[in-house]
Amino acid sequence: MTETNELNDFLIDNGEFGIEKNLYNYGISSLEDLSFLFVKDNYKDKQRLCDLYDIGLDVIEKLEIAYKRKKDGIRSNNINIRDNEDKENNTQVPFSKTEDNKIFQTCDSGNDNEEYSNNNSSNSNDNTKNNNNQNNNNNEHKINSIKLREEVKEAFSDTDLNPLAPEFKDSDITVGRIYPSNKPYINKIQFVNSNIGKIPDSICKFHHLKDLSLQNNMIKEIPESLKECKELHTLWLHSNFIEDCENIGFLTSLSFLNLYNNKITTIPPSFSNLVNLQQLLMNNNRLTNFEILCSLENLEYLCLDNNNIKEIPEEIGNLKKLNEFKFKKNEITKLPDTLNYLSNLTTLDLSSNEIEEDISSQIKNLVSLKYLNLKDNPSIGELDPNIKKEFLDRGCEILLTQQ
């Protein structure tokens, strides 16, 4: 039997085969992989599995008990086999005083057999009690989850705020569990294309919120109360009517932010607080400057296409982790020398700008570059032949105006 089939059979035997894909996505494809969740005090991985794949904590605890039973059963069988072999050889199994081996020992005296029977009875009662506790916890979680979802729907359905908002679905709201207390919390809210005109101030109640998706709505401003969602790491607000995004800058746990297609003219100073941000999309806005973003040293993806930016600041060289820089349809005429510091850059799109000079020296040290687009600039018809050859030899795709 393969390790995967063994895991599948284990999940089927315990009525949880429906979670096998979520376990595989988490890198668990065998019983041995599953056992690492059950190491004492392994709270972090249990909580993360609950959060990412919406697997109930009660399910994990149920599998933990079943796994230990299975493991103990294998040990018991091995001891019984050894016991039979010893009896055939007229040998006696020594009595073990360790607690771990106590219930598996072979005993001849009536008193010891009675102790063994009592232990089995006690274990059976404990297992029944654990199962009852799990069922109670599961029912309590379902009730609390329903209440939480209703709170979210009521907050966003306030007719004074969002008179055109539709009836929200339970599937748009994900409930997670805090380990080890098993307390439910709102993990994700996804109200897309829902005629939402304003984010309710009561959003602050959901302070464990991790993912908020409100794209394609009619939102114009970000409430100050959103700052209380300090665990938010993913925020989708593209295709709204936002002009001021100051309050977003206080969400210091953000790793992903999408503000594409809004009406933002200025990046507020508060954005310098977004030290954990890795991916930022602010294309299709009205920006004229992005110097503040150059302090975000963890940025890996930056898209500023279709703005009104006239200059790339020298500080761009601080973004050492940047992999992709998309900057088409702006108004720059030249590049800073510090662009050469971006040694991890793989994608650079500067098409449809106003660049009027040879930029070969400003990009020659981009040793990781795989895609370079310089099309539709007035004076870039060719690069330095040696530099161009180096790029091509490394497998870089180059798009120029005159091709």
Legacy VTK file of the C-alpha trace (Angstrom):
# vtk DataFile Version 3.0
C-alpha trace
ASCII
DATASET POLYDATA
POINTS 403 float
0.000 0.000 0.000
1.389 3.419 -0.937
1.736 6.151 1.677
-0.987 8.203 -0.052
-3.429 5.273 -0.110
-2.686 4.605 3.547
-3.557 8.210 4.371
-6.733 8.037 2.254
-7.836 4.830 3.989
-7.188 6.431 7.367
-9.345 9.470 6.446
-12.120 7.218 5.086
-12.103 5.087 8.230
-12.569 8.248 10.300
-15.203 9.867 8.080
-12.993 12.741 6.903
-12.025 11.828 3.342
-13.335 15.193 2.117
-10.299 17.050 3.485
-7.652 15.021 1.645
-7.047 17.747 -0.987
-6.566 20.395 1.680
-4.043 18.180 3.444
-2.193 17.559 0.173
-2.082 21.319 -0.496
-0.492 21.734 2.918
2.175 19.169 2.026
0.620 16.250 3.940
0.484 13.159 1.721
1.146 10.333 4.182
0.321 9.272 7.712
3.877 10.121 8.685
3.388 13.669 7.362
0.117 13.899 9.288
1.799 12.892 12.529
3.911 16.059 12.628
0.731 18.001 13.433
0.337 15.972 16.588
3.681 16.858 18.144
3.154 18.402 21.573
2.661 22.201 21.455
2.580 22.282 17.649
-0.019 25.060 17.793
1.355 27.071 14.872
0.846 24.478 12.133
-2.542 23.387 13.474
-3.779 26.983 13.487
-2.356 27.692 10.038
-4.022 24.594 8.580
-7.332 25.685 10.133
-6.961 29.203 8.696
-5.773 28.360 5.189
-8.097 25.476 4.400
-11.022 26.010 6.765
-10.477 22.660 8.482
-12.094 22.626 11.895
-9.882 22.256 14.911
-12.218 19.541 16.157
-11.443 17.541 12.986
-7.697 17.781 13.592
-8.123 16.734 17.216
-10.354 13.847 16.151
-7.697 12.626 13.696
-5.039 13.015 16.355
-6.927 10.681 18.697
-7.562 8.207 15.864
-3.906 8.294 14.828
-2.734 7.551 18.371
-5.213 4.676 18.613
-3.958 3.280 15.330
-0.371 3.605 16.456
-1.113 1.976 19.803
-3.010 -0.816 18.041
0.034 -1.609 15.916
2.210 -1.727 19.034
-0.315 -3.961 20.793
-0.390 -6.411 17.913
3.395 -6.547 17.848
3.485 -7.360 21.561
0.832 -10.072 21.206
2.873 -11.692 18.451
5.951 -11.565 20.621
3.957 -12.971 23.540
2.824 -15.978 21.501
6.363 -16.634 20.382
7.580 -16.430 23.989
4.880 -18.852 25.195
5.903 -21.345 22.554
9.464 -21.098 23.863
8.243 -21.363 27.486
9.734 -17.985 28.282
8.189 -15.307 30.480
7.808 -11.692 29.417
9.364 -9.409 32.042
7.061 -6.972 33.773
7.649 -3.380 32.630
7.169 -0.606 35.146
7.071 2.129 32.489
3.656 3.742 32.061
3.970 3.577 28.289
4.217 -0.231 28.214
1.849 -0.957 31.109
-1.325 -1.738 29.174
0.479 -3.946 26.666
2.243 -6.285 29.092
1.363 -10.003 29.416
0.469 -10.825 33.002
-0.199 -14.159 34.690
-1.601 -13.012 38.021
-5.292 -12.297 38.427
-4.612 -8.936 40.043
-2.570 -7.739 37.105
-5.242 -8.873 34.681
-7.797 -6.949 36.693
-5.635 -3.836 36.467
-5.388 -4.315 32.704
-9.186 -4.631 32.446
-9.705 -1.512 34.544
-7.297 0.422 32.366
-9.200 -0.616 29.244
-12.492 0.403 30.829
-11.037 3.747 31.860
-9.667 4.353 28.365
-13.045 3.530 26.836
-14.780 6.010 29.142
-12.160 8.670 28.347
-12.636 8.123 24.598
-16.415 8.430 24.916
-15.978 11.597 26.929
-13.557 13.023 24.330
-15.986 12.250 21.498
-18.823 13.959 23.382
-16.641 16.991 24.026
-15.702 17.147 20.338
-19.344 16.997 19.270
-20.236 19.737 21.744
-17.351 21.898 20.545
-18.344 21.330 16.927
-21.981 22.290 17.561
-20.922 25.348 19.539
-18.580 26.379 16.743
-21.358 26.089 14.134
-23.717 28.218 16.227
-21.070 30.893 16.844
-20.057 30.864 13.176
-23.640 31.537 12.116
-23.823 34.450 14.543
-20.557 35.921 13.263
-21.624 35.658 9.630
-24.905 37.384 10.432
-23.003 40.211 12.124
-20.924 40.756 8.990
-23.920 40.666 6.650
-25.875 43.039 8.883
-22.963 45.501 9.017
-22.499 45.648 5.233
-26.253 45.587 4.505
-26.955 48.772 6.484
-29.295 50.614 4.097
-27.968 53.993 5.239
-24.501 52.993 4.077
-25.229 50.639 1.199
-28.826 50.987 0.021
-28.172 48.941 -3.137
-26.227 46.103 -1.521
-27.568 42.629 -2.367
-28.257 39.813 0.032
-24.864 38.420 0.938
-24.082 34.721 0.879
-22.589 32.674 3.703
-20.011 31.392 1.222
-18.635 34.955 0.932
-17.613 34.891 4.594
-15.008 32.458 5.894
-14.831 31.612 9.578
-11.559 30.428 11.090
-10.684 29.058 14.519
-8.195 30.338 17.047
-6.017 27.520 18.327
-6.025 26.129 20.993
-9.172 27.836 22.337
-11.241 26.778 19.278
-12.878 30.211 19.325
-14.263 31.169 15.883
-13.372 34.426 14.160
-14.017 36.076 10.805
-11.078 35.087 8.613
-12.159 36.358 5.183
-14.831 38.667 3.739
-15.344 38.625 -0.024
-18.087 40.959 -1.276
-17.313 41.536 -4.952
-19.459 43.619 -7.308
-21.996 44.169 -4.526
-22.829 47.890 -4.850
-21.050 48.652 -1.581
-20.572 52.397 -1.219
-18.951 52.461 2.192
-17.027 50.116 4.454
-18.887 50.109 7.809
-17.117 51.479 10.871
-18.032 48.260 12.627
-15.390 46.490 10.528
-13.157 47.053 13.563
-15.066 44.324 15.428
-13.487 41.709 13.201
-9.987 42.406 14.397
-8.684 38.923 13.476
-9.678 39.445 9.821
-6.951 38.184 7.464
-8.371 38.718 3.963
-10.744 41.478 2.773
-11.938 41.511 -0.848
-14.192 44.436 -1.816
-13.262 44.979 -5.461
-15.680 46.264 -8.106
-17.821 48.319 -5.744
-18.473 52.033 -5.242
-16.240 52.722 -2.257
-14.880 56.258 -2.039
-13.092 56.340 1.303
-11.387 54.071 3.813
-12.766 54.354 7.366
-10.391 54.989 10.235
-11.809 51.950 12.002
-10.141 49.668 9.449
-6.872 50.410 11.250
-8.038 48.089 14.021
-7.822 45.083 11.692
-4.161 44.687 12.554
-3.907 41.076 11.324
-5.113 41.863 7.804
-2.557 40.559 5.298
-4.515 40.628 1.998
-6.593 43.594 0.815
-8.405 43.810 -2.542
-9.943 47.226 -3.276
-9.432 47.554 -7.013
-12.048 49.075 -9.301
-13.622 51.450 -6.783
-13.619 55.257 -6.517
-11.058 55.703 -3.740
-9.184 58.997 -3.610
-7.671 58.967 -0.108
-6.004 55.788 1.147
-4.254 57.205 4.235
-5.824 54.718 6.670
-4.539 51.725 4.724
-1.027 52.730 5.719
-1.635 51.607 9.305
-2.303 47.978 8.343
1.256 46.934 9.078
0.652 43.196 8.532
-0.347 43.657 4.889
1.610 41.535 2.425
-0.683 42.050 -0.587
-2.517 45.250 -1.585
-4.505 45.844 -4.774
-5.653 49.435 -5.400
-5.793 49.150 -9.182
-8.275 51.369 -11.028
-9.178 53.995 -8.429
-8.756 57.785 -8.301
-5.714 58.068 -6.061
-3.481 61.069 -6.800
-1.036 60.854 -3.886
0.589 58.041 -1.945
0.193 59.076 1.710
3.150 59.172 4.157
1.476 56.409 6.198
2.411 53.904 3.463
5.954 53.930 4.816
4.557 51.765 7.655
3.762 48.886 5.288
7.070 47.172 5.973
5.716 43.658 5.301
4.190 44.495 1.936
5.381 42.194 -0.854
2.950 42.875 -3.695
1.404 46.228 -4.583
-0.821 47.152 -7.521
-1.649 50.841 -8.012
-1.982 50.913 -11.771
-4.740 52.949 -13.436
-4.726 55.759 -10.886
-3.593 59.401 -11.043
-0.260 59.221 -9.257
2.520 61.687 -9.978
5.157 60.386 -7.531
5.960 57.145 -5.722
9.082 57.958 -3.693
7.425 56.818 -0.436
7.141 53.290 -1.782
10.907 53.073 -2.187
11.291 52.542 1.559
9.338 49.251 1.423
12.320 46.934 1.180
10.258 43.727 1.122
8.440 44.629 -2.083
8.725 41.908 -4.717
6.037 43.027 -7.176
5.200 46.645 -8.018
2.735 47.669 -10.722
2.306 51.398 -11.428
1.130 51.235 -15.048
-1.013 54.020 -16.479
-0.379 56.864 -14.049
1.039 60.371 -14.498
4.494 59.801 -13.028
7.258 61.874 -14.613
10.279 60.503 -12.746
11.553 57.286 -11.196
13.239 58.347 -7.929
16.858 57.484 -7.118
15.565 55.621 -4.054
14.255 52.855 -6.342
17.596 51.184 -5.675
16.454 50.370 -2.125
14.030 47.741 -3.408
16.611 44.960 -3.543
13.978 42.191 -3.440
11.938 43.531 -6.349
11.234 40.839 -8.979
8.736 42.612 -11.230
8.472 46.333 -11.965
5.641 47.304 -14.302
5.661 50.951 -15.294
4.148 51.334 -18.734
2.065 54.340 -19.822
3.684 56.970 -17.613
5.661 60.085 -18.539
9.299 59.440 -17.625
12.068 60.656 -19.935
15.069 58.912 -18.327
16.095 56.262 -15.790
18.145 56.644 -12.601
21.507 54.877 -12.353
20.309 53.218 -9.136
18.001 50.994 -11.167
21.112 48.859 -11.636
20.943 47.880 -7.960
17.868 45.712 -8.570
19.802 42.487 -9.074
16.712 40.285 -8.485
14.589 42.015 -11.108
13.222 39.550 -13.678
10.574 41.717 -15.375
10.911 45.372 -16.390
8.174 47.001 -18.455
8.850 50.637 -19.393
6.808 50.686 -22.591
4.736 53.701 -23.663
6.750 56.341 -21.804
8.723 59.355 -23.040
12.269 58.032 -22.678
14.596 60.033 -24.921
18.052 58.581 -24.244
20.012 55.358 -24.422
19.376 53.536 -21.149
21.899 50.731 -21.649
24.146 51.861 -18.788
21.177 52.122 -16.393
20.118 48.497 -16.920
23.374 46.691 -17.702
23.694 45.134 -14.222
20.204 43.626 -14.113
21.632 40.109 -14.199
18.336 38.328 -13.435
16.287 40.061 -16.128
14.140 37.750 -18.285
11.706 40.256 -19.820
12.452 43.819 -20.949
9.824 45.911 -22.738
10.888 49.298 -24.083
8.374 49.605 -26.903
6.638 52.869 -27.790
9.260 55.217 -26.434
10.267 58.037 -28.808
14.036 57.488 -29.022
14.784 53.907 -27.985
15.440 52.052 -31.185
18.355 49.965 -29.998
20.490 49.087 -26.989
24.254 48.892 -26.740
25.067 45.775 -28.830
27.271 44.168 -26.155
24.720 44.673 -23.398
21.917 43.460 -25.621
23.945 40.336 -26.455
24.525 39.611 -22.762
20.789 39.845 -22.083
19.912 37.613 -25.031
22.549 35.054 -24.049
20.902 34.825 -20.620
17.530 34.141 -22.257
16.052 37.610 -21.766
13.185 38.618 -24.056
13.675 42.171 -25.340
10.969 44.289 -26.973
12.044 47.515 -28.644
10.189 50.116 -30.691
11.916 49.440 -33.991
11.435 45.701 -34.544
LINES 1 404
403 0 1 2 3 4 5 6 7 8 9 10 11 12 13 14 15 16 17 18 19 20 21 22 23 24 25 26 27 28 29 30 31 32 33 34 35 36 37 38 39 40 41 42 43 44 45 46 47 48 49 50 51 52 53 54 55 56 57 58 59 60 61 62 63 64 65 66 67 68 69 70 71 72 73 74 75 76 77 78 79 80 81 82 83 84 85 86 87 88 89 90 91 92 93 94 95 96 97 98 99 100 101 102 103 104 105 106 107 108 109 110 111 112 113 114 115 116 117 118 119 120 121 122 123 124 125 126 127 128 129 130 131 132 133 134 135 136 137 138 139 140 141 142 143 144 145 146 147 148 149 150 151 152 153 154 155 156 157 158 159 160 161 162 163 164 165 166 167 168 169 170 171 172 173 174 175 176 177 178 179 180 181 182 183 184 185 186 187 188 189 190 191 192 193 194 195 196 197 198 199 200 201 202 203 204 205 206 207 208 209 210 211 212 213 214 215 216 217 218 219 220 221 222 223 224 225 226 227 228 229 230 231 232 233 234 235 236 237 238 239 240 241 242 243 244 245 246 247 248 249 250 251 252 253 254 255 256 257 258 259 260 261 262 263 264 265 266 267 268 269 270 271 272 273 274 275 276 277 278 279 280 281 282 283 284 285 286 287 288 289 290 291 292 293 294 295 296 297 298 299 300 301 302 303 304 305 306 307 308 309 310 311 312 313 314 315 316 317 318 319 320 321 322 323 324 325 326 327 328 329 330 331 332 333 334 335 336 337 338 339 340 341 342 343 344 345 346 347 348 349 350 351 352 353 354 355 356 357 358 359 360 361 362 363 364 365 366 367 368 369 370 371 372 373 374 375 376 377 378 379 380 381 382 383 384 385 386 387 388 389 390 391 392 393 394 395 396 397 398 399 400 401 402
